[in-house]
Amino acid sequence: MAEITINSISIDPYGEHRSSDAASTQYIYIRTTRPLTRDQKWDLLESFGVEILELVQPSVYLCRYWESNLNAIRNLPFVDVANCYHDSFKVSPLVSSNINSMQDDEKRPFDLMLHRQANISAHIIQEIRDIAGVDPKSVDGTPNVITVTATKQAIETIKRIDVIRTVALRVPQSVHDTYALADMHAIPFSKSGNVYTGGGQSVLINDTGFDKGIGTDIHPAFANRIAALTVSGNGTHIPSDVDGHGTHVAGSIGGFSISQSMGGTMYGSAPGATMVIQSMIDANGEFNPLSDFWSLLSPSYDKYDVRISNNSWGQDWKQVDYQIPYAQNTHADTLDNFVWSAPDMIVCVSAGNEGMGNGGSQISGAAAAKNCITVGATFSSRPSHPNDFRFDPDQTAAGDPSIAAPFSSKGPTAEGRIKPDMAAPGVAILSTASRHHNFLKKANDSFGISNDPLYFFLTGTSQSTALVSGCCAVIREMLVANGFPETSAAAVKAILINGALAHGETRDDGSHASVEPDNVIGWGRVNLYHALKVPQKVSLRHWEISADYGLLDCDLGTIREGGRYDISLSCCPRKKNLKVTLVWTDPPGALIQNPLGLNVFDDTSQPSKLLANGYDSRETTDRRPENNVQQIILHGLEGVQIRVQVAADWDFATILEYQRFALVWYLFD
């Protein structure tokens, strides 16, 4: 049979890598003859002590095993291969090449990713310190990742520690207005007369710091709305913003003031939200985020009730100029892990600004996570120079926010997933300027000249991401005000995607049309006017739906492996078009671990006719979905009784009993 590939390493499981027993490890992989049923997973766990941790390849499972006898597993009729998780799987060819290029006495930083559900103990950290022969400060442990600075000889020994799943490079990171708000139709409003501004919502901004870093001396655009100024584990003791990037991002999210010289009222997309700003500048003045998103998000999630996080930064392509596969991507893996554990945490990540170089695909780092909202950039309607993306008042024509910015990083991910998820204005964005004296010394007119020292221009996916983070706060406020107090991150993502303006429709049979997402703007350009509708709240007991717009945001306990969930919608001449979006939070892993499918049937005909499926917006197939976002758009449905179905037709990776999901639909003219 075929080779087995884990972490870009392919081996023959029957050859020299066949294990005699598992006495020296608690981690094995098994390959089955077909996807495992739920009963078979339970049998493996209860009768043999095999706990499935992750699906790493179709029908190949990474497992924890407390016994030593592998033959007992191999003898099961549905098992083809059972071997130890070999040390050779732990270092990918890219990392191995990097290690081989090191001098014998040279030390480089590495991230050690642990097996799922492994616990970092003081004993393990001390063992790594002893092996590496380094100062204790050179080894740092967070809940999911251990960072070590070591020689290649030390790494060769460290990788043999059983709980280590992957040795990854420590990848350097870098940081990647009312015009923009009008382009997103995000001027605070509600059709019902209520004004939604993100009130009652708290946004965590992981960035370069904020203003002067002094809680008692706040930039005038943020009066009474900075809940805390903090530093991350690698940070300095003063969260001031010498760079200016963090303050600009904060203004795009929640700034509010008046600038007579720059056009009057200036506000971000959520001027009513409060903010927690976390500096990730280290003691050397370098931008240095922690490798583990759990450690970046958890403190503010617990202490400040933050449910939205903005991350306008990512992989530094000047130092690492290729996509990092998920298995070696500490930021994507740990981000997905945190949101899986805290499904109401919305994490927005910038796509990056590498779209004009570095090959055809540049989405990497945290932007490649399944459970985040990855944001690309379009032009804004503010006039800008076409070559350097700076505000240019002498341009006779306004910018076109329907056009993607050429610099915006493009997908797919290394695993083939569609990214970014959406796009928003990111060219010549005017926002707040840091008042730190070292920032004021610099020339800050690279993207346009501001006549107000409290504001300046920046361009990039950092700015588009900040605007989307504010939109998330506005949507959460609207949902809370209308009976959705515990909204999931998947629901907010589904609402944004369902309201986005896609470009380019392709017709399949002349009467129905489907819009395919792309790897430039994802599922479309953010349009808060379309997204900010008060949805009908649907319980799991209601099958017949009367409202034109609705949200099904399921608690755990909704759809089982192999299960179905259906809702019925009646189309009339006035409401004859349908847009429906399915999003779910998936467990961490390079593959989709718990795949779901989205189907739309015509129940008017007998038997029912399948009109479309959303399996990655491709034609009907039994292939396992690659994305945890699916969407269907259909036109010309007057007089049709529609049935929207969420289906768990594929096997879940582990013994999860239920999978949570969010479904948003809209019937329109």
Buried (B, 14 or more C-beta within 10 A) or exposed (E): EEEBEBBBBEBEBEEEBBBEEBEEBBBBBBBBEEBBBBEBBEBBBEEBBBBBBBBBBBBBBBBBBEBEBBEBBBEBEBBBBBBBBBBEBBBBEBBBEBBEEBEEEEBBBBBBBBBBEBEBEEEBBEBBBEBBEBEEEBBBBBBBBBBBBBBBBBBBBBBEBBBBBBBBBBBBBBBBBBBBBBBBBBEBBBEEEEEBBBBBBBBBBBBBBBBBBBEEEBBEBBEEBBBBBBBBBBBBEBBBBBBBBBBBBBBBBBBBBEBEEBBEEBBBBBBBBBBBBBBBBBEEEEBBBBBBBBBBBBBBBEEBEBBBBBBBBBBBBEEBBBBBBBBBBBBBBBBBBBBBEBBBBBBBBBBBBBBEEBEEBBBBBBBBBBBBBBBBBBBBBBBBBEEEBBBBEEEEEBBEBBEBBBBBBBBBBBBEBBBBBBBBBBBBBBBBBBBBEEBEEEEBEEBBEBEBEBBBBBBBBBBBBBBBBBBBBBBBBBBBBBEBEEBBBBBBBBBBBBBBBBBEEEEEEEEBBBBBBBBBBBBBBBBBBBBBBBBBBBEEEBEEBEBBBBBBBBEEEBBBBEBEBEBBBBBEEEBBBBBBBBBBBBBBBBBBBBBBBBBBBBBBEEEBEEBBBBBBBEEEEEEBBBBBBBBBBBBBBEEBBBBBBBBBBBBBBBBBEBBBBBBBBBBEE
